[in-house]
Amino acid sequence: MIQKIKFLFFFLLFPAYYFSQDGSDISYVKINEIDKNLIGKFIHLDFYHRSFGRNSNQDHVNLSVNKQQVQFLEIRKDTGHNNWFSEQSLLSVSKIKGEKLQIEKFQITGFDDKNLYVTAFINYLKRNRIVNKAQENMAIEKSKVVEILVEQD
């Protein structure tokens, strides 16, 4: 009986583990490899330390929203095997007028030697529900960004 179980494991389950497909709708671009083909694309920005797979650093970054500095925490759901664009975001550490801010995604509008120019798509949350949405143009220093997560079409 044990031989049959070993046989079953070896020929059915073991290959399934090694040949199973991962899931992702994200491509990764290092900040120094950015080019004009990314303009108009929806992205997430990985700040300071690379957050990929098991290396899930949750970096904080300060960004200006409505001319106010807001500290955000990177929210990364990435196992190294499954990583979906819609599950990544930035979430404000504190509330602004009773609401958390969530940057759902960015869209690249341009770049130069020092900055990325983006439109931020911002959700205002009360009790984890979206109560308002807004967009804001931002300039983000390239020195803060390690990698760009690009949504695949």
HUJOQUI-V604701 format. One record per pair of residues at least 24 apart in sequence whose ideal C-beta (glycine too) atoms are under 10 Angstrom apart, sorted by the first residue. I is the first residue (numbers start at 1). J is the second residue. If there is no record, write none. Layout:
i->I j->J
i->I j->J
//
This chain:
i->20 j->81
i->21 j->81
i->21 j->82
i->22 j->79
i->22 j->80
i->22 j->81
i->22 j->82
i->22 j->83
i->23 j->79
i->23 j->81
i->23 j->82
i->23 j->83
i->23 j->84
i->24 j->78
i->24 j->80
i->24 j->81
i->24 j->82
i->24 j->83
i->24 j->84
i->24 j->85
i->24 j->149
i->24 j->152
i->25 j->83
i->25 j->84
i->25 j->85
i->25 j->86
i->25 j->87
i->25 j->149
i->25 j->150
i->25 j->151
i->25 j->152
i->25 j->153
i->26 j->52
i->26 j->78
i->26 j->83
i->26 j->84
i->26 j->85
i->26 j->86
i->26 j->87
i->26 j->88
i->26 j->148
i->26 j->149
i->26 j->150
i->26 j->151
i->26 j->152
i->27 j->85
i->27 j->148
i->27 j->149
i->27 j->150
i->27 j->151
i->27 j->152
i->28 j->52
i->28 j->83
i->28 j->146
i->28 j->147
i->28 j->148
i->28 j->149
i->28 j->150
i->29 j->147
i->29 j->148
i->29 j->149
i->29 j->150
i->30 j->145
i->30 j->146
i->30 j->147
i->30 j->148
i->31 j->111
i->31 j->116
i->31 j->142
i->31 j->143
i->31 j->144
i->31 j->145
i->31 j->146
i->31 j->147
i->31 j->148
i->32 j->142
i->32 j->145
i->33 j->147
i->33 j->148
i->34 j->108
i->34 j->111
i->34 j->116
i->34 j->142
i->34 j->145
i->34 j->148
i->35 j->111
i->36 j->108
i->36 j->110
i->36 j->111
i->37 j->108
i->37 j->150
i->38 j->107
i->38 j->108
i->38 j->110
i->38 j->111
i->38 j->116
i->38 j->148
i->38 j->150
i->39 j->107
i->39 j->108
i->39 j->109
i->39 j->110
i->39 j->111
i->39 j->117
i->40 j->107
i->40 j->108
i->40 j->109
i->40 j->110
i->41 j->105
i->41 j->106
i->41 j->107
i->41 j->108
i->41 j->148
i->41 j->150
i->41 j->151
i->41 j->152
i->41 j->153
i->42 j->85
i->42 j->104
i->42 j->105
i->42 j->106
i->42 j->107
i->42 j->108
i->42 j->118
i->42 j->119
i->42 j->121
i->42 j->149
i->42 j->150
i->42 j->151
i->42 j->152
i->42 j->153
i->43 j->85
i->43 j->88
i->43 j->105
i->43 j->106
i->43 j->107
i->43 j->108
i->43 j->116
i->43 j->118
i->43 j->145
i->43 j->147
i->43 j->148
i->43 j->149
i->43 j->150
i->43 j->151
i->44 j->74
i->44 j->75
i->44 j->76
i->44 j->85
i->44 j->87
i->44 j->88
i->44 j->89
i->44 j->90
i->44 j->103
i->44 j->104
i->44 j->105
i->44 j->106
i->44 j->147
i->44 j->148
i->44 j->149
i->44 j->150
i->44 j->151
i->45 j->74
i->45 j->88
i->45 j->90
i->45 j->103
i->45 j->105
i->45 j->106
i->45 j->108
i->45 j->116
i->45 j->118
i->45 j->120
i->45 j->140
i->45 j->142
i->45 j->144
i->45 j->145
i->45 j->146
i->45 j->147
i->45 j->148
i->45 j->149
i->46 j->74
i->46 j->76
i->46 j->78
i->46 j->88
i->46 j->144
i->46 j->145
i->46 j->146
i->46 j->147
i->46 j->148
i->46 j->149
i->47 j->72
i->47 j->74
i->47 j->90
i->47 j->140
i->47 j->144
i->47 j->145
i->47 j->146
i->47 j->147
i->48 j->74
i->48 j->143
i->48 j->144
i->48 j->145
i->48 j->146
i->49 j->74
i->49 j->146
i->49 j->147
i->50 j->146
i->50 j->147
i->51 j->75
i->51 j->76
i->51 j->78
i->51 j->88
i->51 j->146
i->51 j->147
i->51 j->149
i->52 j->76
i->52 j->78
i->52 j->79
i->52 j->80
i->52 j->83
i->52 j->146
i->52 j->147
i->52 j->149
i->53 j->78
i->53 j->79
i->53 j->80
i->53 j->81
i->53 j->83
i->54 j->78
i->54 j->79
i->54 j->80
i->55 j->80
i->56 j->80
i->57 j->146
i->58 j->91
i->59 j->90
i->59 j->144
i->59 j->146
i->60 j->90
i->60 j->93
i->61 j->90
i->61 j->103
i->61 j->140
i->61 j->144
i->61 j->145
i->62 j->93
i->62 j->144
i->63 j->90
i->63 j->92
i->63 j->101
i->63 j->103
i->63 j->118
i->63 j->120
i->63 j->122
i->63 j->136
i->63 j->138
i->63 j->140
i->63 j->144
i->64 j->120
i->64 j->136
i->64 j->138
i->64 j->139
i->64 j->140
i->65 j->92
i->65 j->96
i->65 j->101
i->65 j->103
i->65 j->120
i->65 j->122
i->65 j->134
i->65 j->136
i->65 j->138
i->66 j->96
i->66 j->101
i->66 j->122
i->66 j->134
i->66 j->136
i->67 j->136
i->68 j->96
i->70 j->94
i->70 j->96
i->70 j->101
i->70 j->103
i->70 j->122
i->72 j->100
i->72 j->101
i->72 j->102
i->72 j->103
i->75 j->102
i->75 j->103
i->76 j->149
i->78 j->149
i->83 j->149
i->84 j->151
i->85 j->149
i->85 j->150
i->85 j->151
i->85 j->152
i->86 j->151
i->88 j->149
i->88 j->151
i->89 j->121
i->89 j->123
i->90 j->120
i->90 j->122
i->91 j->123
i->91 j->125
i->92 j->122
i->92 j->124
i->92 j->125
i->95 j->124
i->95 j->125
i->95 j->126
i->96 j->124
i->97 j->124
i->97 j->126
i->98 j->124
i->98 j->126
i->98 j->131
i->99 j->123
i->99 j->124
i->99 j->125
i->99 j->126
i->99 j->127
i->99 j->130
i->99 j->131
i->99 j->132
i->100 j->124
i->100 j->125
i->100 j->126
i->100 j->127
i->100 j->128
i->101 j->125
i->101 j->132
i->101 j->134
i->102 j->128
i->102 j->130
i->102 j->133
i->103 j->136
i->103 j->138
i->104 j->130
i->104 j->133
i->105 j->149
i->105 j->151
i->106 j->138
i->106 j->140
i->106 j->148
i->106 j->149
i->107 j->135
i->107 j->137
i->107 j->151
i->108 j->148
i->108 j->150
i->109 j->137
i->109 j->138
i->109 j->139
i->110 j->139
i->111 j->139
i->111 j->140
i->111 j->142
i->112 j->139
i->112 j->142
i->113 j->142
i->114 j->139
i->114 j->140
i->114 j->141
i->114 j->142
i->114 j->143
i->115 j->139
i->115 j->140
i->115 j->141
i->115 j->142
i->115 j->143
i->115 j->144
i->115 j->145
i->116 j->140
i->116 j->141
i->116 j->142
i->116 j->144
i->116 j->145
i->116 j->148
//
